[in-house]
């Protein structure tokens, strides 16, 4: 059964014995200052990568006006504290008139 076509409740995802469930992930951000996530969110494993990319892109967009050389790192941990995904987005702007 395709998860997208499933009639299961929306908080279900990663396949487990014919049923799906979501896992809790914590997202630590670092843009020169580390912010550790102590709460986390329940996320579908399939959607985890896309959601991480959306978060780091939104952070970069928020800083775009002031940034000339900026790197954002989003490290996603599972409940056992293991890093399961890391997204690094670098922005370097070179303007002839500045």
GUTI-340626 format. One record per atom (N, C-alpha, C): residue in one letter; z, y, x. Coordinates in steps of 0.2 Angstrom, whole numbers, plus 5000, padded with zeros to 4 digits. Each point is the difference from the previous one (the first is absolute). Layout:
N
AZYX ...
% end
This chain:
98
X500049945004 X500050064996 X500050065004 X499650054999 X499950065004 X500650044997 X500450035005 X500650044999 X499850064995 X499450035001 X499850064997 X499949984992 X499849944999 X499849984993 X500649964997 X500650005004 X500649974997 X500350034994 X500349964996 X500450034995 X500850015001 X500149995007 X500750005002 X500250075000 X500750025000 X500250065000 X499850045007 X499950074999 X499750035006 X500450005006 X500749985000 X500450005006 X499949935004 X499549964998 X499949945003 X499350005005 X500149965005 X499450015005 X499949945004 X500449995006 X499849955005 X500149934997 X499549965000 X500049934997 X500649965003 X500349974995 X500649965002 X500049944994 X499849945002 X500049954995 X499750014993 X499450035001 X499650024993 X500250064997 X500650035002 X500250074998 X499950055005 X500150064999 X500050055005 X500650045000 X500250035006 X500550045000 X499950065005 X500450055000 X499950065004 X500650005005 X499850015006 X500550015006 X500350075001 X500650015002 X500250065002 X499850025007 X499750065001 X499850025007 X500350075001 X500250025006 X500250065002 X499550035005 X499950074999 X499550035003 X500350065005 X500049995006 X500350055005 X499450045002 X500250075000 X499450055002 X500250035007 X499550015004 X500250045006 X499450055001 X500150065001 X499550055001 X500350045006 X500449975004 X500450045006 X500749994998 X500250004994 X500649994997 X500049934996 X500549965002 X500049934996 X500450014994 X499749984994 X500450004994 X500049924998 X500649975000 X500149934998 X500149994992 X499649964997 X500149994993 X500649954999 X500550014997 X500549964998 X500049974993 X499550024996 X500049984993 X499549954999 X499350025002 X499549964999 X499750004993 X499449964999 X499749994994 X499749934999 X500049984994 X499749944999 X499250014999 X499749965005 X499250015000 X499749935000 X499450004997 X499649945000 X499749995008 X500149945003 X499750005006 X499350025001 X499649984994 X499350025000 X499950085001 X500450034996 X499950085000 X500450035006 X500449975004 X500450035005 X499650045005 X499449975002 X499650045005 X499750064997 X499850004994 X499750064997 X500550054999 X500649984997 X500550054999 X500350035006 X500049965006 X500250035006 X499550055003 X499349994999 X499550055002 X500150064995 X500149994994 X500150064996 X500650055002 X500549975002 X500650035002 X499950045006 X499749975005 X499950035007 X499450054999 X499549994996 X499550054999 X500350074996 X500449984995 X500450064997 X500450045005 X500449975004 X500450035005 X499550045005 X499549985002 X499550035004 X499750064997 X499849994994 X499750064996 X500550054999 X500749994999 X500550054999 X500150045006 X499949975006 X500150035006 X499350035003 X499549994997 X499350025003 X499950075001 X500350054997 X499950075001 X500450025007 X500549975001 X500450025006 X499949955006 X499749944999 X499949955005 X499450025005 X500149995006 X499450015005 X500049935003 X500549975002 X500149945003 X500649964997 X499849954995 X500649974997 X499849934999 X500549965000 X500049934999 X500549984995 X499849964995 X500549974995 X500049935001 X500649975000 X500149935000 X500449984994 X499749954997 X500449974994 X500149935002 X500649985001 X500249935001 X500349974994 X499749944997 X500349974994 X500449945002 X500650004998 X500449945001 X500149964994 X500149935001 X500249964994 X500850005000 X500349964995 X500750005000 X500449975005 X499649965005 X500349975006 X500050055005 X499850064999 X499950055005 X499449995005 X499649964999 X499449995004 X499450044998 X499750035005 X499450054999 X499449954998 X499850024994 X499449964997 X499450035000 X500050075001 X499450045000 X500250075003 X499550025004 X500150075004 X499450034999 X500050074998 X499450044999 X500150065004 X499650015005 X500050065004 X499450044999 X500150074998 X499550044998 X500050065005 X499550025004 X500050055005 X499550064997 X500350065001 X499550064998 X500050045006 X499450025003 X500050055005 X499450044998 X500250075000 X499650054998 X499850055005 X499450015002 X499850045005 X499650064997 X500250065000 X499650054998 X499850055005 X499450025000 X499750045005 X500350075000 X500250024994 X500350074999 X500850015001 X500349945001 X500750015001 X500350005007 
% end
